[in-house]
Amino acid sequence: CDPVKEGLVPHEQPDDRTRRRLADETGFGRQKQQQEQRPRPRSLIASGEPEVLKNLVLLLRFSDHMDRDVPSREDYEVLFNTIGANPDDHPQCPTGSVRDYFLVNSYGKLDVQSEIFEWVVLPHSEAYYADSKFGVSGKLHREGI
């Protein structure tokens, strides 16, 4: 697929007419369809199936955050893997999921499929892992995971 032939110009937002035409052709943003029945944006796929990238999502909870409500693993599953925006059925991602984002922005060449794991409670507090370095101390990566 050639983005220029689709009316797109690199580094510029498409005009409203082009955006509506592409939305109509791809079905992106349609309401009331089942997730499995929603077609991929075929007009943007160059040739063949997109490359699949498997993504691992670890839900980490600091030990001092136990009194906070957190979204369920299933909510994250919807946020990361749902195909097609559907705010009525999936309020977690009214404009599309992470998977949608990569499919659309790669012109259908990259399909990011995420595996979401249950929440893991870390042994230390948020302050411990931040280490007075705005969270870039590396402690979370070295010790938390």
Secondary structure, 3 states (H helix, E strand, C coil): CCCCCCCCCCCCCCCHHHHHHHHHHHCCCCCCCCCCCCCCCHHHCCCCCCEEEEEEECCEECHHHCCCCCCCHHHHHHHHHCCCCCCCCCCCCCCCCHHHHHHHHCCCCEEEEEEECCCEECCCCHHHHHCCCCCCCCHHHHHHC
